[in-house]
Amino acid sequence: MNVDLESLAEATSGAIGSLLSTTILYPLDTCKTKYQAEARSHGLQKYKNLSDVLWEAISTRQVLSLYQGLGTKNLQSFFSQFVYFYGYSYFKRMYLEKSGYKSIGTSANLLIAAAAGACTALVTQPLDTASSRMQTSAFGKSKGLLQTLTEGTWSDAFDGLGISLLLTSNPAIQYTVFDQLKQRALKNKQNKAEKGGSSASLSAAMAFLLGAISKSIATCVTYPAIRCKVIIQAADSDEASSKTQVKSPKTVSGVIAGIWRREGILGYFKGLHAQILKTVLSSALLLMIEEKISATTWVLILALKRYLLVPKAARVKNL
């Protein structure tokens, strides 16, 4: 069986980068998720600001609980990035081979990205659900991965799958916005370049800025779906099971109606600032780490391939 080594190298670099960025930003991710998952009931709201979640962990001496579910999140992050990068790279190469084109157009690129995202959601959804439940559990009361996945039915492990598939449109929106902003920026630079005689190209800082803006816009557009997904996947709190609280529904329509009834239209955007902050920082770290380790990963994979292809007798002789 032939293995696409270049796709494998890209997938491995992306997965390792995601693993490191997830670990670094995990406390922020936990605070964000718990803040997003809280649904106001009877006018009561435990967390008024994102910092309230952090203060609860500090005041109850449960700071380490900000890392509850980190192992599951890392596992989910590693597999999701690996599947996405490998799927995207594989589909892209397959498209170029079948079509005979030398480059991929915008529409084809978006379709390939959506297909890779859909494959990722299908494969990693149980881990995504489990990590959300563990993050939103009360500090110090998080359960293990196996117990979290087996406490309900098998279908419960795929809570939020429909929204996860819908959210594959997020990269498509981001790419479209980035492409438009990039064309405008290059057009302005080209006008200046014609006068100065130099070619126009985006600087690293400008590329990062446009990437952050496009990601923020994509997050704003899809955020109501993001918050609904978090609420669907969230663990049931002690308060939600009491007589004075209403248990959050686990259907998309129920969550949408519940947010409207309890929090109004602004409730669909609760935690948006935290989501943008975490997403932009995560994307920046991921790209930076992936860029630094991609060359090393490629060299190691080539070395491993060469080692595996050399007959055992020859290796012993060389020793």
Residue pairs with C-beta under 8 A, 6 or more apart in sequence:
4 86
4 89
4 90
4 93
5 301
5 302
5 305
6 89
6 93
6 298
7 85
7 86
7 89
7 90
7 93
8 86
8 301
9 294
9 297
9 298
9 301
10 85
10 86
10 89
10 294
11 81
11 82
11 83
11 85
11 86
11 89
12 82
12 297
12 301
13 85
13 290
13 293
13 294
13 297
14 81
14 82
14 84
14 85
14 286
14 290
15 77
15 78
15 79
15 81
15 82
15 85
16 78
16 289
16 290
16 293
16 297
17 81
17 285
17 286
17 287
17 288
17 289
17 290
17 293
18 77
18 78
18 80
18 81
18 286
19 74
19 77
19 78
19 81
20 285
20 289
21 281
21 282
21 285
21 286
21 289
22 29
22 73
22 74
22 77
22 282
23 70
23 74
24 285
25 278
25 281
25 282
25 285
26 66
26 67
26 70
26 73
27 54
27 66
27 67
28 274
28 277
28 278
28 281
29 73
29 135
29 278
30 53
30 66
30 67
30 68
30 69
30 135
31 50
31 51
31 53
31 54
31 66
31 274
32 50
32 271
32 274
32 275
32 278
33 132
33 135
33 136
33 230
33 234
34 47
34 53
34 135
34 136
35 47
35 50
35 52
35 53
35 270
35 271
35 274
36 226
36 227
36 230
36 231
36 270
36 271
36 274
36 275
37 132
37 136
37 230
37 231
37 234
38 45
38 46
38 47
39 231
39 248
39 258
39 259
39 262
39 263
39 267
40 262
40 263
40 267
41 245
41 246
41 262
42 244
42 245
46 52
46 239
47 53
47 56
50 271
50 273
50 274
54 66
56 62
56 139
57 63
57 65
57 66
57 139
60 139
60 140
62 139
62 140
65 139
65 140
65 142
66 139
68 134
68 135
68 137
68 139
68 140
68 142
69 130
69 131
69 133
69 134
69 135
69 137
69 142
71 145
72 127
72 130
72 131
72 134
72 145
72 148
73 131
73 134
73 135
75 127
75 145
76 124
76 127
76 128
76 130
76 131
79 123
79 124
79 127
80 120
80 123
80 124
80 127
80 128
81 286
83 116
83 119
83 120
83 123
83 124
84 116
84 117
84 119
84 120
85 116
87 115
87 116
87 119
87 120
88 112
88 113
88 116
91 112
91 115
91 116
92 104
92 109
92 112
95 101
95 104
95 108
95 112
96 102
96 104
104 112
106 175
106 176
106 179
109 175
110 172
110 175
110 176
113 168
113 171
113 172
113 175
114 168
114 169
114 171
114 172
117 167
117 168
117 171
118 165
118 168
121 128
121 161
121 164
121 165
121 167
121 168
122 161
125 157
125 158
125 160
125 161
125 164
126 149
126 157
126 158
128 160
128 164
128 233
129 149
129 156
129 157
129 158
129 159
129 160
129 233
130 145
130 148
130 149
130 157
132 160
132 230
132 233
132 234
132 235
133 143
133 148
133 233
133 234
133 235
134 142
134 143
134 145
134 148
134 235
135 142
136 230
136 233
136 234
136 235
136 237
137 143
137 235
138 237
138 238
143 151
149 157
159 232
159 233
159 250
160 229
160 232
160 233
162 252
163 225
163 228
163 229
163 232
163 252
164 229
166 222
166 225
167 222
167 225
167 226
167 229
169 222
170 218
170 219
170 221
170 222
171 218
173 217
173 218
173 221
173 222
174 214
174 215
174 217
174 218
175 214
177 213
177 214
177 217
177 218
178 210
178 211
178 214
181 210
181 213
181 214
182 202
182 207
182 210
185 202
185 206
185 210
186 200
186 201
186 202
189 200
189 201
189 202
190 200
192 200
193 199
193 200
202 210
208 284
211 283
211 287
212 280
212 283
212 284
215 276
215 279
215 280
215 283
216 276
216 279
216 280
219 226
219 272
219 275
219 276
219 279
220 272
220 276
223 268
223 269
223 272
223 275
224 268
224 269
226 275
227 259
227 268
227 269
227 270
227 271
228 252
228 255
228 256
228 259
231 248
231 255
231 258
231 259
232 250
232 251
232 252
232 255
234 248
236 247
236 248
237 245
239 245
240 246
240 247
240 248
241 247
246 258
248 255
248 258
249 255
249 257
249 258
259 267
259 268
260 267
263 270
307 315
